[in-house]
Amino acid sequence: MSTDDQSSQLQNGDAKSPPDSDLHRPEGTAIHSTDNDESDSPKLDQPIQSIDNDIATAGVDPKPQGENESVTEQSIESQDNAQLRKEDGSGSGSRTFTMRELLDELKNGDAEEEPEAAANPAAAPRHSQENTQQSTEKNSAAMELINSITSSDEEGRSRQRILTFAAKRYASAIERNPDDYDALYNWALVLQESADNVNSDASSPSKDALLEEACKKYDEATRLNPTLHDAYYNWAIAISDRAKMRGRTKEAEELWKQATNNYEKAVQLNWNSPQALNNWGLALQELSAIVPAREKQTIVKSAISKFRAAIQLQFDFHRAIYNLGTVLYGLAEDTSRIGGTIDVSPNELYSQSAIYIAAAHSLKPNYSVYTSALKLVRSMLPKPYLKVGYLTAPPPGNPIAPHGDWKRTQFVLNHEGLQQVQNGDKRATIKVEIPDIVSVSPCADLTLPPGPSICIDTIHGQTFLIADSWEYLDTWLDAIRLVYTIFARGKSDVLAGIITG
């Protein structure tokens, strides 16, 4: 979603739209992204970067994002695999170590001691004098930045002492061995974390200078070892932070493109990372706000595919769910204003957006960002249902009926299940209870009628349905999976309150 000063206007839907009707947007309800507050004004916040409870950007304790802090100013990407490593002295590689170990060394008075190998150059491996000189010059520039950082409080100063201690260790390691990609990677993490520790006064180095230096270290590390997916991932985050400082400029556009390329490399090397896919989608979303209008929808569609892929890897990844809702909302707004090449109507896009935001709120009901967004989009849901649409289904009780007997009929989905609606038909209809679901997936069974098909496997057997298009197939799959995930997490009552309250 766009930033505060240049965001596209987001408009509310008709609060009284019946389930079967299109959704329309009343005039005069334009709103902009805003801080994460609990006010009653209808505001939809900027997408949230993925955050994690383990390790922050540089492998130290993360800074929690406060409920009253702006997402634009305080977003933090997930760093679930970012770890610092140090030499174990055995010559057999490196081992991970934590900032707690560094803190213990500081408490024991070891922080001021230089590593033995640094004090005794003869013990270090021999490298060319040119490489050693280049490494020393680079080390000096980075250490000068690290040493000049000041913090406004004791906690920040303590944190920076640990980071400075770590930086000295990595500088010594690189002077001994300029090809030590682990040390380069870890030093980049330290620089990246130090950038968040910079005081705003003029005597401190700029955050951008520290991030630029971190990017150089990531570049060197990945040149030496092109399989470091963590390095590409954290490098992309550092580039994204630099891009955010530059607003909607051509320089920012180039940086966002670099960030998306590095997220792509990270995913290629580690495809099973919903956090990387989510952040890739966010970078594409930011890029779409800068590029010329003719390129925007293509990039937005790519962002949608990344958020959807992240959700498919982790069905309860509420931040990716929310981000998908916001990007669909923006696409709906753009499509309604200037048109486009997509086959889905703006009103359908608004309805889809509401489904994802309602699901994110159901999974995380106490999160103020989702609460505020839900106030905006709730009227776009086809209450008392979460989703209403058409699917082609076999006659009730005859799942292997001839293709000609399959009929396109209306289905409704709520917190209890998916049910076929056949007005005036007294026969039994297709109904799938959410607790009975085993799996939901697309299928390619040649015995089914042509078209994108859904297989819902339940404890009672399989139900096959045909969607109107591949786009609608994705939305049905997501909606059913999300309702089941909400049920599995014990939050069905929250979803019920949204669509029936």
C-alpha positions in Angstrom: 0.0 0.0 0.0 1.3 3.4 -0.7 2.9 5.7 1.8 1.1 8.5 3.7 1.8 11.4 1.5 1.4 9.8 -1.9 -1.0 6.9 -1.3 -3.8 6.1 -3.7 -7.3 6.9 -2.2 -9.1 3.9 -0.7 -12.8 4.0 -0.7 -15.4 2.1 1.3 -18.1 -0.2 0.1 -21.8 -0.2 0.4 -22.7 -1.3 3.9 -26.0 -2.7 2.8 -25.1 -4.8 -0.2 -26.9 -8.1 -0.2 -25.0 -11.3 -0.9 -25.8 -11.6 -4.5 -25.4 -7.9 -5.5 -22.3 -6.1 -6.8 -20.5 -3.9 -4.3 -20.4 -0.2 -5.0 -18.4 2.5 -3.4 -20.2 5.6 -2.1 -18.8 9.1 -2.9 -16.8 11.1 -0.4 -15.2 8.3 1.6 -11.6 8.6 0.5 -9.0 7.7 3.0 -5.3 7.4 3.3 -2.8 5.1 5.0 -2.1 6.1 8.5 -0.5 5.1 11.8 -1.6 2.0 13.7 -4.2 3.5 16.0 -7.4 2.4 17.4 -9.5 5.4 16.3 -12.9 5.1 14.7 -11.9 6.8 11.5 -11.8 4.3 8.6 -8.1 4.0 7.7 -6.2 1.2 6.0 -2.5 1.0 6.9 0.4 0.3 4.7 1.3 -3.4 4.3 3.3 -4.8 7.1 6.7 -6.3 6.7 7.1 -9.8 8.1 8.4 -9.8 11.7 9.6 -12.7 13.7 10.1 -13.2 17.4 13.5 -14.8 17.2 16.4 -12.8 15.6 16.3 -9.4 14.2 18.1 -8.0 11.2 21.6 -8.4 12.7 21.0 -11.5 14.7 20.3 -9.7 18.0 17.1 -9.3 19.9 14.4 -7.7 17.7 12.9 -4.3 18.5 9.1 -4.9 19.0 6.9 -2.8 16.8 4.7 -0.7 19.1 1.0 -0.6 18.7 1.2 3.2 18.2 4.2 3.3 15.9 3.7 3.9 12.2 4.2 0.8 10.0 5.8 3.1 7.5 8.4 4.2 10.0 9.0 1.0 12.0 8.5 -2.0 9.8 10.8 -4.9 10.4 11.3 -7.9 8.1 11.7 -11.4 9.4 15.2 -12.7 10.0 14.4 -16.2 11.2 17.7 -17.6 9.8 20.0 -14.7 10.4 22.8 -15.9 12.8 26.2 -14.7 13.6 29.1 -17.1 13.2 32.6 -17.2 14.6 35.7 -19.3 14.0 36.0 -22.2 16.5 39.8 -22.4 16.2 39.8 -25.9 14.9 40.3 -25.1 11.3 37.2 -27.2 10.4 34.9 -24.3 9.6 32.7 -22.1 11.8 30.0 -22.4 14.3 27.0 -20.2 15.2 27.2 -18.1 18.2 24.7 -15.7 19.9 24.8 -12.2 21.0 24.4 -13.5 24.5 27.8 -15.1 24.2 29.2 -11.8 23.2 27.6 -10.1 26.1 29.0 -12.7 28.5 32.5 -12.0 27.0 31.9 -8.3 27.6 30.9 -8.9 31.2 34.0 -11.1 31.7 36.2 -8.2 30.5 37.3 -10.0 27.2 35.8 -7.4 24.9 38.9 -5.2 24.9 41.2 -8.1 24.0 42.3 -8.4 20.4 42.1 -11.9 18.9 45.3 -13.7 19.3 45.8 -14.2 15.6 45.4 -10.5 14.9 48.1 -9.8 17.5 50.4 -12.4 16.0 50.4 -12.0 12.2 52.8 -14.9 11.8 50.1 -17.3 13.0 47.7 -16.2 10.3 47.4 -17.8 6.9 49.3 -16.0 4.1 47.5 -14.0 1.5 48.8 -11.6 -1.1 49.9 -8.3 0.2 47.5 -6.5 -2.2 44.5 -8.4 -0.9 45.5 -7.8 2.7 45.9 -4.1 2.0 42.6 -3.8 0.3 40.9 -5.7 3.2 42.6 -3.4 5.7 41.4 -0.3 3.9 37.8 -1.6 3.7 37.9 -2.6 7.4 39.1 0.9 8.4 36.2 2.6 6.6 33.6 0.3 8.2 35.2 0.4 11.7 35.3 4.2 11.5 31.5 4.2 10.9 30.9 1.7 13.7 33.1 3.6 16.2 31.4 7.0 15.5 27.9 5.8 16.4 26.3 7.4 19.4 23.1 6.4 21.1 20.7 8.5 23.1 20.1 6.0 25.9 22.0 3.4 28.0 20.3 0.5 26.3 21.3 1.7 22.9 24.9 2.3 24.1 25.1 -1.2 25.6 23.8 -2.7 22.4 26.3 -0.8 20.3 29.2 -1.9 22.5 28.3 -5.5 21.7 28.0 -4.7 18.0 31.3 -2.9 18.0 33.0 -5.9 19.7 31.5 -8.2 17.1 32.7 -5.9 14.3 36.3 -6.0 15.6 36.2 -9.8 15.6 35.0 -10.0 12.0 37.5 -7.3 10.9 40.3 -9.4 12.4 39.0 -12.5 10.8 38.9 -10.9 7.3 42.4 -9.4 7.7 43.6 -13.0 8.4 41.6 -14.4 5.5 40.0 -12.0 3.0 38.1 -15.0 1.5 36.2 -15.7 4.8 32.6 -15.3 3.5 31.2 -16.1 6.9 33.0 -13.2 8.5 31.9 -10.9 5.7 28.3 -12.0 6.0 28.3 -11.6 9.8 30.0 -8.2 9.6 27.3 -7.1 7.2 24.7 -8.1 9.7 26.4 -6.1 12.4 26.5 -3.0 10.1 22.9 -3.5 9.2 21.8 -3.7 12.9 24.0 -0.7 13.8 22.1 1.3 11.2 19.0 0.9 13.4 21.0 2.1 16.4 22.1 5.4 14.9 21.3 8.6 16.9 19.6 11.4 14.9 22.2 14.0 16.0 24.7 15.3 13.4 27.7 13.7 14.9 26.5 10.2 14.1 27.1 8.5 10.7 24.1 8.3 8.5 22.0 5.2 8.5 22.4 5.1 4.7 26.2 5.0 5.0 26.0 2.0 7.3 23.5 0.2 5.1 25.6 0.9 2.0 28.7 -0.6 3.8 26.6 -3.6 4.8 25.5 -4.1 1.2 29.2 -4.1 0.1 29.9 -6.8 2.6 26.9 -8.9 1.4 28.1 -8.4 -2.2 31.6 -9.7 -1.3 30.2 -12.6 0.7 27.9 -13.8 -2.1 30.7 -13.4 -4.7 32.8 -15.8 -2.6 29.8 -18.1 -1.9 26.9 -17.7 -4.3 24.7 -20.2 -2.3 24.3 -18.0 0.8 20.6 -17.5 0.6 20.5 -15.7 4.0 23.0 -13.2 2.7 20.8 -12.4 -0.4 17.8 -12.2 1.9 19.3 -9.7 4.4 21.0 -7.8 1.5 17.6 -7.3 0.0 16.3 -5.9 3.3 19.3 -3.5 3.5 18.6 -2.3 0.0 14.9 -1.9 0.7 15.7 0.3 3.8 17.9 2.5 1.6 15.2 2.7 -1.0 12.6 3.9 1.6 14.8 6.8 2.4 14.6 8.1 -1.2 10.8 8.3 -1.6 9.5 8.1 -5.2 12.7 8.9 -7.0 14.4 7.2 -9.9 17.2 6.2 -7.5 14.6 4.5 -5.3 13.2 2.7 -8.3 16.6 1.2 -9.1 17.1 0.2 -5.5 13.7 -1.5 -5.3 14.6 -3.4 -8.5 17.8 -4.5 -6.9 15.9 -5.6 -3.8 13.5 -7.7 -5.8 16.4 -9.4 -7.7 18.0 -10.4 -4.4 14.8 -11.7 -2.9 14.4 -13.7 -6.1 17.9 -15.2 -5.6 17.1 -15.9 -1.9 13.9 -17.8 -2.9 15.6 -19.7 -5.6 18.2 -20.9 -3.1 15.6 -21.5 -0.3 12.2 -21.9 -1.8 10.6 -22.9 1.5 10.7 -19.4 3.0 7.3 -17.7 3.4 9.1 -14.6 4.9 11.2 -14.1 1.8 8.2 -14.5 -0.5 6.3 -12.0 1.7 9.1 -9.4 1.6 9.6 -10.0 -2.1 5.9 -9.1 -2.6 6.3 -6.0 -0.5 9.3 -4.8 -2.5 7.3 -5.4 -5.8 4.4 -3.4 -4.3 6.7 -0.5 -3.5 8.2 -0.7 -6.9 4.7 -0.6 -8.5 4.1 2.8 -6.9 7.1 4.3 -8.7 7.2 2.8 -12.2 5.2 4.2 -15.1 1.5 3.4 -15.2 1.8 1.0 -18.1 4.1 -1.2 -16.0 2.2 -1.0 -12.7 -0.4 -3.8 -13.1 2.1 -6.3 -14.3 4.2 -5.7 -11.2 1.2 -5.7 -8.9 0.1 -9.1 -10.3 3.6 -10.4 -9.5 3.3 -9.1 -6.0 0.0 -10.9 -5.6 1.5 -14.1 -6.7 4.3 -13.8 -4.1 1.9 -13.1 -1.2 -0.2 -16.0 -2.3 2.8 -18.3 -2.5 3.8 -17.3 1.0 0.3 -18.1 2.3 0.4 -21.5 0.6 3.6 -22.3 2.4 2.2 -21.2 5.8 -1.6 -20.9 5.9 -1.6 -18.9 9.2 1.0 -16.4 8.0 -1.3 -13.5 8.9 1.0 -10.7 7.7 1.2 -12.1 4.2 -2.6 -12.6 4.3 -3.1 -9.0 5.3 -0.6 -7.7 2.7 -2.4 -9.7 0.0 -5.6 -7.9 1.1 -4.1 -4.5 0.8 -2.5 -5.0 -2.6 -5.9 -6.3 -3.9 -7.5 -3.2 -2.5 -5.0 -1.0 -4.3 -5.5 -2.9 -7.5 -9.3 -2.5 -7.2 -8.9 1.2 -6.7 -6.6 1.5 -9.8 -8.9 -0.6 -11.9 -12.0 1.3 -11.0 -10.2 4.6 -11.7 -8.2 4.0 -14.9 -9.3 0.5 -16.0 -6.8 -2.3 -16.8 -6.3 -5.6 -18.5 -7.4 -7.9 -15.7 -10.6 -10.0 -16.1 -11.9 -9.4 -12.5 -14.2 -6.5 -11.8 -13.2 -3.8 -9.3 -16.1 -4.8 -7.0 -14.9 -8.4 -7.0 -11.4 -7.2 -6.1 -12.8 -5.2 -3.2 -14.6 -8.2 -2.0 -11.5 -10.4 -2.3 -9.5 -7.8 -0.3 -12.1 -7.9 2.5 -11.8 -11.7 2.7 -8.0 -11.6 3.3 -8.2 -8.7 5.8 -11.0 -10.4 7.7 -9.0 -13.6 7.8 -5.9 -11.7 9.1 -8.0 -10.1 11.8 -9.5 -13.5 12.8 -6.0 -15.0 13.2 -4.7 -12.0 15.1 -7.8 -10.2 16.6 -5.8 -8.0 19.0 -3.6 -6.4 16.4 -4.6 -2.8 15.9 -3.6 -2.6 12.3 -6.0 -5.3 11.3 -8.7 -3.9 13.5 -8.5 -0.5 11.8 -8.4 -2.1 8.3 -11.4 -4.3 9.1 -13.5 -1.3 9.9 -13.0 -0.1 6.4 -13.6 -3.4 4.5 -16.2 -5.2 6.6 -19.0 -3.7 4.6 -17.6 -5.2 1.4 -18.2 -8.8 2.6 -21.4 -10.5 1.5 -22.6 -10.9 5.1 -23.7 -13.2 6.6 -21.1 -15.0 4.4 -17.4 -14.6 3.9 -17.6 -15.5 0.2 -20.4 -15.9 -2.4 -19.9 -17.1 -5.9 -20.5 -19.6 -8.6 -19.0 -23.1 -9.1 -19.9 -25.9 -11.5 -21.0 -29.0 -9.6 -22.4 -32.4 -10.3 -26.0 -33.4 -9.3 -26.3 -34.0 -5.5 -25.4 -37.6 -4.7 -23.9 -38.3 -8.1 -20.3 -37.1 -8.2 -19.5 -39.1 -11.3 -22.4 -37.9 -13.4 -22.0 -37.2 -17.1 -20.4 -33.8 -17.9 -23.7 -32.6 -19.3 -25.4 -33.0 -15.9 -23.0 -30.7 -14.1 -24.6 -27.3 -13.4 -23.2 -23.9 -12.6 -24.8 -22.9 -9.3 -24.2 -20.5 -6.4 -22.2 -21.5 -3.4 -21.8 -19.7 -0.1 -18.9 -20.0 2.4 -19.0 -19.0 6.1 -17.2 -20.0 9.3 -19.2 -23.3 9.3 -18.7 -24.6 5.8 -19.3 -24.4 2.1 -22.8 -25.0 0.8 -24.5 -25.1 -2.5 -27.6 -22.8 -2.9 -30.3 -24.1 -5.3 -33.4 -21.9 -4.9 -36.6 -23.9 -5.1 -34.8 -27.2 -5.4 -35.9 -29.5 -2.5 -33.3 -32.1 -3.2 -30.2 -32.4 -1.0 -27.4 -30.0 -1.9 -23.7 -30.2 -1.7 -22.4 -29.2 1.8 -18.9 -29.4 3.2 -18.5 -28.9 6.9 -15.2 -27.1 7.8 -14.3 -29.6 10.6 -14.6 -32.5 8.2 -12.0 -31.1 5.7 -8.8 -33.1 5.3 -7.3 -31.1 2.4 -8.2 -28.6 -0.3 -6.2 -28.5 -3.6 -6.5 -27.9 -7.3 -6.7 -31.1 -9.4 -6.2 -32.2 -13.0 -8.6 -35.1 -13.3 -9.4 -35.9 -17.0 -12.7 -37.4 -15.9 -14.0 -34.1 -14.7 -15.6 -31.4 -17.0 -13.1 -29.0 -18.6 -12.0 -26.1 -16.4 -10.0 -25.3 -13.3 -11.1 -27.9 -10.7 -11.0 -28.0 -6.9 -10.8 -31.2 -4.9 -12.0 -31.0 -1.3 -11.1 -34.1 0.5 -13.1 -34.8 3.7 -13.6 -37.6 6.1 -16.7 -38.5 4.1 -15.0 -38.6 0.7 -14.0 -36.2 -2.0 -16.0 -33.3 -3.5 -15.1 -32.0 -6.9 -16.1 -28.5 -8.2 -15.1 -26.4 -11.2 -14.3 -22.7 -11.0 -15.2 -20.2 -13.6 -11.5 -19.2 -14.2 -8.0 -19.8 -12.9 -8.2 -16.5 -11.0 -11.5 -17.6 -9.3 -9.9 -21.0 -8.6 -7.2 -19.3 -6.5 -9.7 -17.2 -4.6 -11.9 -20.2 -3.7 -8.9 -22.3 -2.7 -7.6 -19.5 -0.5 -10.9 -18.7 1.1 -11.7 -22.3 2.0 -8.1 -22.9 3.3 -8.2 -19.7 5.4 -11.6 -20.6 7.0 -10.2 -24.1 7.9 -7.0 -22.5 9.3 -9.0 -20.1 11.4 -11.0 -23.1 12.7 -7.8 -25.1 13.4 -6.4 -22.2 15.4 -9.6 -22.0 17.5 -10.6 -18.6 16.1 -13.9 -19.5 14.3 -15.9 -17.4 16.8 -13.9 -14.3 15.7 -14.7 -14.9 12.1 -18.3 -15.6 13.0 -18.5 -12.2 14.7 -17.2 -10.5 11.6 -19.7 -11.9 9.2 -22.8 -12.3 11.3 -22.4 -9.7 14.1 
